Amino acid sequence: MPEFSDTIIRLFKKREATGEGGLLTGTDPSAFNVSDPLRLWIIQVGVIIMMAQLLSLCLGRMKQPKVIAEVLGGILLGPTALGRIPGFTEHIFPSQSLPYLYLVANIGLCLFLFIVGLEIDASVIKRNARMSVIVSLAGIALPFGLGSALSLPLYHQFIDPSVHFTYFMLFTGVAYSITAFPVLCRILTELKLLDTTVGIIVLSAGVGNDVVGWTLLALSVALVNAGSGLTALWVLLTCVAFTIFLLLVVKRAMLWLARATGSTNDGPTMFYMTIVMILLWACAFFTDIVGVNAIFGAFLAGIIVPREGGLAIALTEKLEDMVTIIFLPLYFTYSGLNTDLGLLNDGITWAFTIAIACLAFLGKFGGCTIASRLSGFSWREASTIGALMSCKGLVELIVLNVGLSAGILSQKVFSMFVLEALTLTFMTTPLVRALYPPERRVIATSGGAPPRTRDEEDYADKKSPVNEEQPWRYRFTVILDKLEHMPSMMALTQLARPPVPELSSLTTAVSMSTASDPAPLKYKMPEVSINALRLIELSDRPSAVMKSSTTDTLIHTDPLLGIFRMFGELNDLPVSTSLTIVPYDDLAYNVVDHAKRNASQLILLPWLPPCAGTVETSEGAPPRREKLDHNPFETIFGTSRDKSASVVHSQFVRGVFAQSETDVAVFVDPGNHINTCAGTGGSHHIFLPFFGGPDDRLALEFVVQLCANPKINATVVKMEKREIENRQIERPPTAQSDIKVDTNSLALPHQHGLTTSSIIVFPDTVYGQPNTEMRMQSETADSIIWSRYAGHNLSDSDIPGPLRAALSRINFTNLASPVPLHAAIQRASMCQRVLVVAGRSKRLAVENHHAELKDLVEEHRVVGHEVTRKTIGDVATAFVVSGCATAMVVLQAANVETE
C-alpha cells in the first residue's frame, strides 16, 4: 500500500510547512492564510466579543436589550465607523476571510433559530386564541400594506431595474410585518409584564406573528429562488408537506424517544441530544436543497421538540451560551460589515430613511392598537400592546440579510432598513415604561375573577396592627433563593410562628378571664399567613426568559418551593407560594413590593456571612476562631477566597433593608455548629443585648413572641456603656439575676497586630441624620417598651394568657460596662445552644461601637468584617466575629417616624 503511505507523508509534510512561520519569526499573526485561517478567525472573534460586551455594559444601564449592543457593535466594526480607520478592515476583516466568517455565523444562526423554535409554545396561543389572533393579523396586514406601498418609490429611487419589483415588494412587506419574538420575550420579562393582561396578549400575538412572518419569508425566498410562479408553488407545497410530516410523525417519535430514554425526567441524555442535533441539521439541509433557506429547517426542528418535563428548556440551556456569546455576535458583525451608514449622505436618502422608520412604527403601532381597542382593552393598554409589537430586533436583520444575499436589496437600502430596525427596537422599552407604569398595570387573574390594577388592591383587610392587645406578628414573607439557605428559613419560620394553644388551655384562659373581668376577652388568636417567595435571577440566557414565561408551571415543580410546602404541611403551617424571575438589580425592590402587596408584617431573609467559622480543638479545650492569614493582594485587588457569593448576596440584603417599608428579620448562620447538640429536650435559649433604638425595640418584641413557645426561654440584658470606678460593675437594684463579669478580661486590647480590610467595597446603608427631637422620642419609646415588658407584674389579670406565659420565660437584667460588646459576648457565652437576637441599629443607634468592634476584630484576627458590619450592624458583627452564637437573628424596624 505505497499510495496510502505516500498520502500520509504528504499530509504531514504539508501540516509541518503551514506551521513553520510564527510570531517569533516576524510573521504577521493577522495575515490571512487560506490553508490556516484559524489565527485570523480567533482575532476576529476576540474583537467582536469585546465590542459587544463593552456596549452591552453601557446600554444595559439604560435598560436596553442585549441585541441592541450586538447590532450596534457590528455596525461600528463595519465601514460606518472603525472601517474608516486606514488598515483596520484589511487586517481584521479582509475580504478573503469573510466566507469563513459567514459560514460560522450561519451555523450559529441555524442554532439560534432552533432555540427560537424551542421558545415557541403553542399552548400560549390556545389560551388566548381569539384576541391574540386579531392582534397578530392586524399587526401583519397593515404593516405589510404600508411596506408594499412604500416599496414603489423606494424601488424607482434606489433599486436596480434588473430586480423584479414583486420580489422587492415582498421583502419590504415581510420586513415591515415581522416582530422580534425573542427580544419581545426579554422585554416582557424585564419589565415584569408577563403576569399582566397586556403581557399575555402580546406574548400570544408575538408567537402567531413570528410563525406567520417566517412563513411569508419562506414564500418570498422560494419565489426568488424558483424564478417562476409554478416552481415556487411546488417549493411551497413541498415545504408544507415536510412541515406536516414533522408535526404529525417526527414530533410523536421524538416524544416517545424522550420518554424511553428518560430525558423528560432527568434532562436530555447524550443519545437523545445526538438525535436532536442530527434532526436539526437534517431539517436545515432539506429546506436548503428544496430552495428555502436552511434557517427554516432549524426553526421547524425547534418547534417539534417535546415540551414535557421542561425538556425544551434543558436543551436550550445546553446550547445557549455558545450561541449567544460567540455565534450571534459573529452574525451581527457580518451584517454590520454590509451596513454603511455613510451611504446615507443626501437629503432624499434621509427623507426615505425617516419615512421607512415612521411608517414601520405607525403600521405596527396603529394596527395592533386599534385591534386591541376593539377587543376591549383601554387606550393605555392598547397603545402599550402596539408599542411592544413594534419591536424589530434581530429577526428583521435576518430578513434583510436574506434579501441582501439574494440580490433583492442594495447596500444603501439595506443600511436604511438596519437603521430603522435599530431605532424601533431602541425606543420600545422607554415607550412602554411611559405608557404603562407599574401602578396602572392590570394583573391577569384566573378562575374568571375580574382583573385589578396594582393600586386598586385593598390591603386594609389584610393588615392588623401590632399592639399591646395583639403582640404577635403573624403575616410573614419568607424569601427562598438558594438551596443552602433552606435550613435557615425553615428554622426561622418555625420559631417565629405565633403560639397555637391547645383547646383545653384556651378554655381555661377564657374562663379565668371571665371570672376576673366581666368584659369579654380582648386577646384573639390570629390566623397565621406565610407566603414563600421564590426568587430566580433573570440572566441574559434565553432559558431564563423561557422559564419566566412558564411561571404558572414552574411554581408547582420548583424543588425549593416543594420542600418548603412540605415543611408547612408537616408543621401545620398555612404556606402560600409565589415565584418571580427578575434581574439582579430588581431583586430587592421585588421583595419589598411583594411584602407590601401581601401586607406582610415581617420579611424573613437568609444570609451566610463571609467571616470564617470556628474550628474545634482538642477535647476539653475551648473553641477558637480559625486564623486567617492576611494577604496584602486582597487589599489591592479586592479579592477573597470563596467569599464572593456571600458578599454579593449581602448587597441584596442591604437593598432590602434600605427599601423596605416592612419589618425585616435576617437569619445569620455564622458557620459555628459546635453547640448545636448541646442541651436536652430540644430547648433553645435566646440572648438579646438591648441597647435601645427602633431596631432593638423590634428585637425585644420579637423575643417576646419567640418565648411564647414553651421550649424557648430568653435572657434580655439592657446594656449601658458607662465608665465604672474600681472596675466593678454596679448593677441596678431592679436587676433580676446575678451577673458575674470578669472585668479584667473585658479590658480593651492594645492597638497592634493584624490590619483589617474590606473584601469588596459596597456602599453602606445611609439614613438621614436624626435631630434632637427624634432622639428624645426614641429614648422615650425605649423606656416605655422596657417598662411594658420588664416591669410587668405577671399576676396582673390584664395581661393576656399567652403574653403572660411568654414573659414568664424571659429573664430581664441590666448591665453597665465600659466595653459593652465584650460584656454582652461574655454574658452570652455562659449559655449553651444560644440564639442571639439583635437589632441592626443603623438608624437612631444609641451607642457608637466602631472602636470596640475594631478591637474585637483584631483580637480574633478576622479579615473582611467590613461587609458583615455594613450588612447586619456593629452589635451583630461582634457576635459573628466572636463565634459564641449558634445562630443569629438581626432585625430592622420599618422605616417610619417614631410616634
C-alpha positions in Angstrom: 0.0 0.0 0.0 2.6 2.6 -1.0 -0.1 5.1 -2.2 -1.6 5.3 1.3 1.8 5.8 2.9 2.7 8.5 0.4 -0.5 10.2 1.1 0.0 10.2 4.8 3.6 11.5 4.4 2.4 14.3 2.2 -0.3 15.4 4.7 2.2 15.6 7.5 4.7 17.5 5.4 2.0 20.0 4.4 1.0 20.4 8.0 4.6 20.9 9.1 5.1 23.6 6.4 2.0 25.5 7.4 3.1 25.6 11.0 6.6 27.0 10.4 6.1 30.8 10.5 5.2 32.3 13.8 5.3 35.5 15.8 8.9 35.0 16.9 10.0 34.6 13.3 8.5 38.0 12.4 5.3 36.7 10.7 2.3 39.0 11.0 -0.3 37.0 13.0 -3.2 38.9 11.4 -2.0 37.9 7.9 -4.7 35.8 6.2 -3.6 32.3 5.1 -6.1 30.2 3.1 -4.6 26.9 4.4 -4.7 28.0 8.0 -7.5 30.7 8.6 -7.8 29.9 12.3 -5.4 32.6 13.6 -7.3 35.5 12.0 -10.6 33.9 12.9 -9.6 34.0 16.6 -8.6 37.6 16.3 -11.9 38.5 14.7 -13.9 36.6 17.4 -11.9 38.4 20.2 -12.6 41.9 18.7 -16.3 41.1 18.1 -17.0 39.7 21.6 -15.1 42.6 23.4 -17.0 45.2 21.4 -20.4 43.5 22.1 -19.7 43.1 25.8 -18.5 46.7 26.2 -21.5 48.2 24.5 -23.8 45.8 26.5 -22.4 47.1 29.8 -23.2 50.7 28.7 -26.6 50.1 27.2 -27.6 47.7 29.9 -27.8 50.6 32.4 -30.3 52.2 30.0 -32.5 49.0 30.3 -31.9 48.2 26.7 -31.9 44.5 25.5 -28.5 43.0 24.6 -29.4 42.7 21.0 -29.1 46.5 20.6 -25.4 46.3 21.8 -24.7 43.4 19.4 -26.3 45.1 16.4 -24.6 48.4 17.2 -21.3 46.7 17.7 -21.5 45.1 14.3 -22.2 48.4 12.7 -19.3 50.1 14.5 -16.9 47.4 13.3 -18.1 47.9 9.7 -17.4 50.7 7.2 -19.6 53.1 9.2 -17.0 53.7 12.0 -13.9 51.6 12.6 -13.8 50.5 9.0 -12.8 54.1 8.1 -9.6 53.7 10.0 -6.8 53.0 7.4 -5.8 49.4 7.5 -8.4 48.2 10.0 -10.6 46.3 7.6 -7.6 45.0 5.6 -6.0 43.5 8.7 -9.0 42.4 10.8 -11.8 41.7 8.3 -10.1 41.2 4.9 -12.4 40.2 2.1 -10.8 36.7 1.7 -11.7 35.8 5.3 -15.4 36.8 5.1 -16.6 33.4 3.6 -15.2 31.7 6.7 -16.8 34.2 9.0 -20.1 33.9 7.1 -20.0 30.1 7.3 -19.6 30.1 11.1 -22.1 32.9 11.5 -24.7 30.9 9.5 -24.0 27.8 11.6 -24.7 29.9 14.7 -27.8 31.4 13.0 -29.3 27.9 12.5 -28.6 27.1 16.1 -30.3 30.3 17.2 -33.4 29.7 15.0 -33.5 26.2 16.6 -33.6 27.9 20.1 -36.3 30.3 18.8 -38.4 27.3 17.8 -37.8 25.9 21.3 -39.2 29.1 22.8 -42.5 28.9 20.9 -45.2 27.2 22.9 -48.4 26.6 21.0 -50.4 26.3 24.3 -49.9 30.1 24.8 -51.9 30.8 21.6 -54.6 28.3 22.6 -55.2 30.0 25.9 -55.8 33.4 24.3 -56.7 32.4 20.8 -59.4 35.0 19.9 -57.7 38.2 20.9 -54.2 37.1 20.1 -55.2 36.1 16.5 -57.0 39.5 16.0 -53.9 41.5 17.2 -51.5 39.3 15.3 -53.3 39.6 12.0 -53.8 43.3 12.4 -50.1 43.6 13.2 -49.2 41.8 9.9 -51.8 43.1 7.5 -51.5 46.9 8.0 -47.6 47.0 8.1 -47.5 44.7 5.1 -49.7 47.1 3.1 -47.7 50.1 4.2 -44.5 48.4 3.3 -45.8 47.4 -0.1 -46.9 50.9 -0.8 -43.6 52.4 0.3 -41.7 49.9 -1.8 -42.8 51.5 -5.1 -41.0 54.9 -4.6 -38.0 53.0 -3.0 -37.8 50.7 -6.0 -37.7 53.5 -8.5 -35.2 55.6 -6.5 -32.7 53.0 -5.2 -33.1 49.5 -6.7 -31.6 48.3 -9.9 -34.3 47.7 -12.6 -33.0 44.1 -13.1 -34.5 43.2 -9.8 -38.2 42.2 -10.1 -40.4 44.7 -8.3 -42.6 41.9 -6.9 -39.7 40.3 -5.1 -38.6 43.7 -3.6 -42.2 44.4 -2.6 -42.5 41.0 -0.8 -39.3 41.5 1.2 -40.3 45.1 2.1 -43.7 43.9 3.3 -42.2 41.0 5.3 -39.6 43.3 6.9 -42.4 45.6 8.0 -44.7 42.9 9.3 -42.2 40.9 11.3 -41.9 41.1 15.1 -38.8 40.0 17.0 -40.3 37.4 19.3 -37.1 36.5 21.3 -36.4 40.2 22.0 -40.1 40.7 22.8 -39.9 37.9 25.5 -36.9 39.5 27.0 -38.5 43.0 27.3 -41.7 41.5 28.7 -39.7 39.7 31.4 -37.5 42.6 32.3 -40.5 45.0 32.6 -42.4 42.3 34.7 -45.4 42.3 32.3 -45.8 38.5 31.9 -48.5 38.4 34.7 -50.5 41.3 33.2 -53.3 41.1 30.6 -51.2 43.1 28.2 -48.2 40.8 28.6 -50.2 37.6 28.0 -51.8 39.0 24.8 -48.6 40.3 23.5 -46.8 37.0 24.1 -49.6 35.1 22.3 -49.8 37.5 19.4 -46.0 37.5 19.1 -45.9 33.7 18.7 -48.5 33.9 16.0 -46.8 36.8 14.3 -43.5 35.0 14.3 -44.9 31.9 12.7 -46.8 33.8 10.0 -43.7 36.1 9.4 -41.4 33.1 8.9 -43.9 31.5 6.6 -44.1 34.7 4.4 -40.4 34.9 4.3 -40.1 31.2 3.2 -42.6 32.0 0.5 -40.6 35.0 -0.6 -37.3 33.1 -0.7 -39.0 30.2 -2.6 -40.4 32.7 -5.2 -37.0 34.4 -5.6 -35.0 31.1 -5.9 -37.6 29.4 -8.2 -37.6 32.0 -10.8 -41.2 31.2 -11.9 -44.5 31.0 -10.2 -45.2 27.3 -10.9 -41.8 26.3 -9.5 -42.4 28.5 -6.4 -45.7 26.8 -5.9 -44.0 23.3 -5.9 -41.4 24.5 -3.5 -44.1 25.9 -1.2 -46.1 22.7 -1.3 -43.0 20.6 -0.6 -42.3 22.7 2.5 -45.9 22.4 3.7 -45.8 18.6 3.3 -42.4 18.5 5.1 -43.8 20.6 7.9 -46.9 18.3 8.3 -44.7 15.3 8.3 -42.5 16.8 11.1 -45.5 17.8 13.2 -47.6 14.6 12.9 -44.9 11.9 12.7 -41.5 13.1 13.8 -42.8 15.1 16.8 -44.6 12.0 18.2 -41.5 9.9 17.6 -39.3 12.4 19.4 -41.7 12.4 22.4 -41.7 8.6 22.5 -37.9 8.6 22.4 -37.7 11.3 25.1 -39.8 9.2 27.4 -38.0 6.0 26.6 -34.6 7.5 27.3 -35.8 9.3 30.5 -35.0 12.7 29.0 -38.3 14.1 30.2 -37.4 13.4 33.8 -33.6 13.9 34.1 -32.9 16.2 31.2 -31.7 15.1 27.7 -29.4 12.1 27.6 -26.3 12.0 25.4 -28.1 9.7 23.0 -31.2 11.9 22.8 -29.0 15.0 22.4 -27.3 13.3 19.4 -30.6 12.5 17.8 -31.8 16.2 18.2 -28.6 17.5 16.6 -28.9 15.1 13.7 -32.5 16.1 13.2 -31.6 19.8 13.4 -29.1 19.7 10.6 -31.1 17.2 8.5 -34.1 19.7 8.6 -31.8 22.6 7.7 -30.2 20.6 4.9 -33.6 19.6 3.4 -35.1 23.1 3.4 -31.9 24.5 1.9 -31.8 22.0 -1.0 -35.5 22.5 -1.9 -34.9 26.2 -2.4 -35.8 27.7 1.0 -33.1 28.9 3.4 -31.6 26.4 5.9 -32.8 28.6 8.9 -36.4 27.5 8.3 -35.5 23.8 8.8 -33.7 24.7 12.0 -36.8 26.7 13.2 -39.1 23.7 12.4 -36.7 21.3 14.3 -37.1 23.5 17.4 -40.9 23.5 17.2 -41.2 19.7 17.2 -39.0 19.1 20.2 -41.3 18.0 23.1 -42.0 20.4 25.9 -42.8 17.8 28.5 -40.8 17.9 31.7 -39.0 21.1 30.8 -37.1 19.3 28.0 -37.1 22.3 25.7 -35.6 24.5 28.5 -33.0 21.9 29.2 -31.9 21.7 25.6 -31.8 25.5 25.4 -29.5 25.6 28.5 -27.0 23.2 26.7 -26.8 25.4 23.6 -27.5 29.0 24.6 -24.1 30.1 26.0 -22.1 29.3 22.9 -24.8 30.7 20.6 -25.3 34.0 22.4 -21.7 34.7 23.3 -19.9 33.7 20.1 -22.2 32.8 17.1 -24.8 35.6 17.3 -22.3 38.5 17.6 -20.5 37.0 14.6 -23.7 37.2 12.6 -24.4 40.7 13.7 -20.8 41.7 12.7 -21.2 40.2 9.3 -24.4 42.1 9.0 -22.6 45.3 10.2 -19.9 44.8 7.6 -22.6 45.2 5.0 -24.1 48.2 6.7 -22.6 51.6 5.7 -24.5 54.5 7.2 -22.1 56.7 5.3 -24.1 56.0 2.2 -27.0 58.0 3.7 -25.3 61.1 2.5 -28.0 63.2 0.9 -31.4 64.7 1.8 -33.6 62.3 -0.3 -31.9 59.3 1.3 -32.5 60.6 4.8 -36.1 61.5 3.9 -36.7 57.9 2.8 -35.0 56.6 5.9 -37.2 58.7 8.2 -40.3 57.6 6.1 -39.3 53.9 6.5 -38.9 54.2 10.3 -42.1 56.2 10.7 -44.3 54.0 8.5 -42.9 50.9 10.1 -43.8 52.2 13.6 -47.2 53.5 12.6 -48.1 50.3 10.8 -47.3 48.1 13.8 -48.4 50.5 16.5 -51.6 51.6 14.7 -52.7 48.2 13.6 -52.2 46.5 17.0 -53.5 49.4 19.0 -56.8 49.6 17.0 -57.2 45.8 17.1 -56.6 45.8 20.9 -59.0 48.6 21.5 -61.8 46.8 19.5 -61.0 43.7 21.6 -62.0 45.5 24.8 -58.7 47.0 26.1 -58.4 50.5 27.3 -56.5 53.1 25.2 -53.5 52.9 27.6 -53.3 49.1 27.4 -54.0 49.1 23.6 -51.2 51.6 22.9 -48.8 49.5 25.1 -49.6 46.4 23.0 -48.9 48.4 19.9 -45.6 49.7 21.2 -44.5 46.2 22.2 -45.4 44.6 18.9 -43.4 47.3 17.0 -40.2 45.7 18.4 -38.0 44.5 15.5 -34.6 43.3 16.8 -32.6 40.7 15.1 -35.5 39.0 13.3 -35.8 41.8 10.8 -32.0 41.8 10.4 -32.2 38.1 9.4 -34.9 39.0 6.8 -32.8 41.9 5.5 -29.6 39.7 5.2 -31.6 37.1 3.3 -32.8 39.8 0.9 -29.3 41.2 0.6 -27.7 37.8 -0.2 -30.4 37.2 -2.8 -29.6 40.5 -4.5 -33.0 42.0 -3.8 -31.7 44.8 -1.6 -28.9 47.2 -2.4 -26.4 48.1 0.3 -27.9 51.6 0.7 -31.4 50.3 1.2 -30.1 47.6 3.5 -28.4 50.2 5.6 -31.6 52.3 5.7 -33.7 49.3 7.0 -31.0 48.4 9.5 -31.1 51.9 11.0 -35.0 51.6 11.1 -34.8 48.2 13.0 -32.3 49.6 15.4 -34.3 52.7 16.1 -37.6 50.9 16.7 -36.0 48.3 19.0 -34.3 51.0 21.0 -37.4 53.0 21.6 -39.6 50.0 22.7 -38.5 49.8 26.3 -38.7 53.6 27.2 -42.0 53.9 25.4 -43.6 51.0 27.2 -42.4 52.4 30.6 -44.0 55.7 29.8 -47.3 54.3 28.5 -47.7 51.5 31.1 -46.3 52.4 34.5 -46.4 49.8 37.3 -49.3 51.4 39.2 -51.5 51.3 36.1 -50.9 47.7 35.2 -53.8 45.2 35.2 -52.9 41.8 36.7 -54.4 38.8 35.0 -56.5 36.6 37.2 -57.7 33.0 36.9 -61.0 31.4 37.5 -63.0 34.2 35.9 -62.2 36.8 38.6 -62.2 40.4 37.4 -58.7 41.8 36.8 -57.5 44.6 39.1 -54.7 47.1 38.9 -51.9 47.1 41.5 -53.0 50.3 43.1 -56.6 49.0 43.4 -55.6 46.2 45.6 -57.0 46.7 49.1 -54.6 46.0 51.9 -56.8 47.2 54.7 -58.5 43.9 55.3 -55.1 42.1 55.5 -53.4 44.5 57.8 -53.7 44.2 61.6 -51.5 46.5 63.7 -49.2 45.0 66.3 -50.2 46.5 69.7 -50.5 45.5 73.3 -53.7 43.6 72.7 -52.2 41.8 69.7 -48.5 41.4 70.3 -47.8 38.8 67.7 -46.7 39.2 64.1 -48.4 36.6 62.1 -48.1 37.6 58.4 -44.7 36.6 57.0 -42.9 36.8 53.7 -40.2 34.1 53.5 -37.5 34.5 50.9 -36.2 31.4 49.2 -33.3 31.9 46.8 -30.8 29.1 47.2 -30.9 25.5 48.5 -28.2 26.2 51.2 -30.5 28.8 52.7 -33.4 26.4 53.2 -32.5 25.1 56.7 -32.2 28.7 58.0 -35.5 29.7 56.6 -37.3 26.7 57.9 -35.8 27.2 61.4 -36.7 30.9 61.5 -40.2 30.2 60.3 -40.8 27.5 62.9 -39.5 29.8 65.6 -41.4 32.9 64.5 -44.9 31.4 64.3 -47.3 32.7 66.9 -48.3 30.2 69.6 -51.1 27.8 68.9 -52.6 26.9 72.3 -54.4 23.7 72.9 -58.1 23.8 73.3 -58.0 23.0 77.0 -55.6 25.8 77.8 -57.5 28.3 75.7 -60.8 27.3 77.5 -59.1 27.7 80.9 -57.8 31.1 79.9 -61.2 32.2 78.8 -62.9 31.0 82.0 -60.2 32.7 84.2 -60.6 36.0 82.3 -64.4 35.9 82.5 -64.2 35.2 86.3 -61.9 38.1 87.0 -63.3 40.5 84.5 -66.9 40.5 83.2 -65.7 42.2 80.0 -65.1 39.8 77.1 -61.5 38.6 76.4 -59.6 41.1 74.4 -56.9 38.7 73.1 -57.8 36.9 69.8 -55.6 34.3 68.3 -54.6 35.4 64.8 -54.6 33.3 61.7 -51.0 32.8 60.6 -50.2 33.6 57.0 -46.8 32.5 55.5 -46.1 33.5 51.9 -42.9 31.8 50.4 -41.4 33.9 47.6 -39.1 32.0 45.3 -36.5 34.4 43.7 -34.8 33.4 40.5 -32.4 35.8 38.9 -33.1 36.7 35.3 -29.9 36.3 33.4 -29.1 37.1 29.7 -29.7 33.5 28.8 -32.8 32.6 26.7 -33.6 29.7 29.0 -34.2 32.2 31.8 -36.8 34.0 29.6 -38.4 30.7 28.8 -38.7 29.9 32.5 -40.3 33.3 33.2 -43.0 32.6 30.6 -43.8 29.3 32.2 -44.1 30.6 35.8 -47.5 29.0 36.3 -46.0 25.6 35.7 -42.6 26.3 37.4 -44.3 27.3 40.7 -45.6 23.7 41.0 -42.3 22.0 40.0 -39.7 24.2 41.7 -37.8 22.0 44.2 -37.3 24.8 46.8 -41.0 25.6 46.9 -41.8 21.9 47.1 -39.5 21.5 50.1 -41.0 24.5 51.9 -44.5 23.4 51.0 -43.9 20.0 52.6 -42.3 21.7 55.6 -45.5 23.7 56.1 -47.7 20.6 55.8 -45.6 18.7 58.4 -45.7 21.6 60.8 -49.4 22.6 60.2 -48.4 25.9 58.7 -50.5 27.6 56.0 -48.0 28.2 53.3 -48.8 30.0 50.0 -46.2 30.2 47.3 -45.1 32.8 44.8 -42.3 32.8 42.2 -40.7 35.7 40.4 -37.9 35.9 37.8 -36.3 39.4 37.7 -32.9 40.9 37.0 -30.5 41.0 39.9 -30.8 44.8 40.3 -34.6 44.4 40.8 -34.5 41.6 43.4 -34.6 43.8 46.5 -37.3 46.0 45.1 -39.4 43.0 44.1 -39.1 41.6 47.7 -40.2 44.9 49.2 -43.1 45.3 46.7 -44.3 41.7 47.2 -44.3 42.1 51.0 -46.2 45.4 50.6 -48.8 43.9 48.3 -49.3 40.9 50.7 -49.5 43.2 53.7 -46.7 41.2 55.4 -45.7 42.2 58.9 -42.2 40.7 58.8 -39.9 39.8 55.9 -37.7 36.7 56.7 -34.3 36.7 54.9 -31.4 34.3 55.0 -27.7 35.2 54.9 -24.4 33.4 55.3 -21.7 35.9 56.4 -18.2 35.8 54.8 -16.4 35.6 58.1 -14.6 32.4 58.9 -16.2 30.0 61.3 -14.8 28.5 64.4 -12.8 25.2 64.5 -12.8 22.5 67.1 -9.7 22.0 69.2 -8.7 19.0 71.3 -11.3 17.6 73.7 -11.9 19.8 76.6 -10.3 22.9 75.1 -12.4 25.9 74.3 -13.2 26.5 70.6 -11.0 29.0 68.8 -11.5 31.1 65.7 -9.9 29.9 62.6 -6.9 32.1 61.9 -7.0 33.9 58.6 -3.6 34.9 57.2 -3.7 38.4 55.8 -2.9 38.5 52.1 -1.8 42.0 51.0 -3.0 41.4 47.5 -6.6 41.2 48.8 -6.3 44.8 49.9 -5.0 45.9 46.5 -7.3 43.9 44.2 -10.3 43.3 46.5 -10.4 39.5 46.1 -11.0 36.8 48.6 -11.3 33.1 48.9 -14.7 31.5 48.4 -16.5 34.6 49.7 -17.8 36.3 46.6 -21.3 34.6 46.7 -21.8 35.8 50.3 -20.6 39.3 49.6 -22.8 39.7 46.5 -25.8 38.3 48.5 -25.1 40.9 51.2 -25.6 43.6 48.7 -29.1 42.2 48.0 -29.8 42.0 51.8 -28.8 45.6 52.2 -31.0 46.6 49.3 -34.0 45.1 51.1 -33.0 46.9 54.3 -32.8 50.2 52.5 -36.0 50.0 50.6 -38.3 48.1 52.9 -41.4 49.7 54.5 -41.9 46.4 56.4 -40.0 45.0 59.4 -37.2 42.7 58.3 -35.6 39.8 60.1 -32.3 38.2 58.7 -31.3 34.8 59.9 -27.5 34.7 60.1 -25.7 31.4 60.1 -22.2 32.1 61.2 -21.0 28.5 60.5 -20.4 27.7 64.1 -22.2 24.5 65.0 -20.2 23.4 68.0 -23.0 23.8 70.4 -25.9 22.6 68.3 -26.0 19.3 70.0 -25.9 20.8 73.5 -28.9 20.9 75.6 -31.7 18.3 76.1 -35.3 18.1 75.1 -34.8 20.4 72.0 -34.9 23.5 74.2 -33.4 26.8 72.9 -32.0 29.8 74.8 -32.2 33.3 73.3 -30.0 36.2 74.3 -30.8 39.8 73.5 -28.5 42.7 74.2 -30.8 45.7 74.4 -29.0 49.0 73.6 -32.1 51.0 72.5 -33.4 52.4 69.3 -36.2 51.3 66.9 -34.4 48.1 65.8 -33.8 47.0 69.4 -37.4 47.6 70.3 -38.5 45.4 67.4 -36.0 42.8 68.6 -37.4 42.8 72.1 -41.0 42.3 70.7 -39.7 39.5 68.5 -38.1 37.8 71.5 -41.3 38.0 73.4 -43.1 36.4 70.5 -40.5 33.6 70.3 -40.8 32.9 74.0 -44.5 32.1 73.6 -43.1 28.7 72.5 -42.8 26.6 75.8 -39.4 25.2 74.6 -37.8 28.6 74.4 -36.5 30.8 77.2 -34.6 34.0 76.9 -32.2 36.4 78.7 -32.7 40.1 77.8 -29.9 42.4 79.1 -30.3 46.1 78.9 -26.8 47.3 78.1 -25.3 50.6 79.1 -21.9 52.0 78.3 -20.5 53.6 81.4 -17.1 54.1 83.0 -17.1 52.4 86.4 -14.9 53.3 89.3 -12.7 50.5 90.7 -13.5 48.4 87.6 -16.6 47.0 89.3 -19.9 46.7 87.5 -22.7 48.2 89.6 -26.0 46.6 88.8 -29.2 48.5 89.4 -31.4 47.1 92.2 -34.1 46.2 89.6 -31.9 43.5 88.1 -33.5 40.1 88.4 -30.4 37.9 88.1 -26.8 37.7 89.2 -24.3 38.5 86.5 -20.7 37.9 87.4 -18.4 39.5 84.9 -14.6 39.2 84.9 -13.8 42.8 84.3 -10.1 42.1 83.8 -11.0 40.1 80.7 -13.0 43.0 79.3 -10.1 45.4 79.0 -9.5 46.7 75.6 -6.6 45.0 73.8 -3.6 47.0 72.6 -3.6 48.5 69.2 -1.3 46.1 67.5 -1.4 43.0 65.3 -3.4 42.4 62.2 -4.6 45.1 59.9 -8.2 44.6 58.7 -9.5 45.5 55.3 -12.8 45.0 53.4 -13.1 42.4 50.8 -15.2 44.2 48.2 -16.3 47.7 48.7 -20.1 48.1 48.6 -21.9 51.2 49.7 -23.3 51.2 53.2 -26.9 51.8 54.0 -27.3 55.5 54.6 -30.2 57.1 56.6 -30.9 60.7 57.3 -29.3 62.4 60.3 -31.8 62.4 63.2 -32.5 65.6 65.1 -32.7 66.1 68.8 -36.5 65.7 68.9 -36.3 62.3 67.1 -33.7 61.0 69.5 -35.7 62.1 72.5 -38.8 60.4 71.1 -36.8 57.2 70.5 -35.4 57.3 74.1 -38.9 57.7 75.5 -40.1 54.8 73.4 -37.2 52.7 74.7 -38.2 53.4 78.3 -41.9 52.7 77.6 -41.3 49.3 75.9 -38.8 48.2 78.6 -41.2 49.0 81.4 -44.0 47.3 79.5 -42.2 44.0 79.4 -39.6 44.1 82.1 -41.8 45.9 84.7 -44.9 43.8 84.2 -46.4 42.1 87.2 -47.1 38.6 86.0 -50.0 38.2 88.4 -51.8 41.1 86.7 -55.1 39.9 85.2 -55.0 42.4 82.4 -52.1 40.6 80.7 -53.3 38.1 78.0 -52.6 34.5 78.8 -50.1 33.8 76.0 -48.2 37.0 76.7 -48.0 36.2 80.5 -46.6 32.8 79.6 -44.0 34.3 77.3 -42.9 36.9 79.8 -42.5 34.2 82.5 -39.8 32.6 80.3 -37.7 35.8 79.9 -35.1 36.9 82.4 -34.7 40.7 82.3 -31.5 42.3 83.6 -29.4 45.4 83.4 -25.7 45.6 82.8 -23.3 48.5 82.7 -19.8 48.3 81.3 -17.1 50.4 79.7 -16.9 47.8 77.0 -20.5 46.7 76.4 -19.8 44.4 73.4 -17.2 42.4 75.3 -19.6 42.2 78.3 -22.5 41.1 76.1 -20.4 38.4 74.4 -19.1 37.1 77.7 -22.7 37.0 79.1 -24.0 35.1 76.0 -21.1 32.7 76.3 -22.4 31.4 79.6 -25.3 29.8 77.8 -25.2 26.8 75.6 -27.0 26.5 72.3 -27.7 30.2 72.3 -29.6 32.1 69.6 -28.6 35.7 69.6 -31.3 38.3 68.6 -30.1 41.8 67.9 -31.2 45.0 66.3 -29.3 46.2 63.2 -29.2 49.7 64.8 -28.2 51.6 61.6 -30.8 54.2 62.4 -31.1 56.1 65.7 -28.4 54.0 67.3 -27.9 54.9 71.0 -24.2 53.9 71.1 -21.3 54.0 68.6 -19.4 50.7 68.8 -16.9 51.2 66.0 -13.8 51.5 68.2 -14.7 48.5 70.3 -15.7 46.4 67.3 -12.3 47.1 65.7 -10.6 45.8 68.8 -12.7 42.7 68.8 -11.8 42.1 65.2 -8.1 42.4 65.9 -8.4 40.2 69.0 -10.0 37.4 67.0 -7.8 38.0 63.9 -10.6 38.2 61.4 -10.2 39.6 57.9 -13.1 41.1 55.9 -15.5 42.0 58.7 -16.5 45.3 56.9 -19.0 43.5 54.7 -20.6 41.9 57.7 -20.7 45.2 59.6 -22.4 47.1 56.7 -25.0 44.3 56.4 -26.1 43.5 59.9 -24.6 46.3 62.1 -21.9 46.6 64.8 -23.6 44.6 67.6 -24.4 41.5 65.4 -21.0 41.6 63.8 -19.4 41.5 67.2 -21.2 38.2 67.9 -20.3 36.8 64.5 -16.7 37.6 65.0 -16.6 36.1 68.5 -18.2 32.9 67.4 -20.2 32.5 70.6 -23.7 32.2 68.9 -25.0 29.1 67.3 -27.1 31.4 65.1 -28.4 34.9 65.0 -31.5 36.9 64.0 -30.9 40.5 63.1 -33.9 42.8 62.9 -34.6 46.2 61.4 -37.8 48.1 62.1 -39.9 49.6 59.3 -38.6 53.0 58.3 -41.4 55.0 59.7 -41.5 58.0 62.0 -41.3 57.4 65.7 -44.6 58.1 67.4 
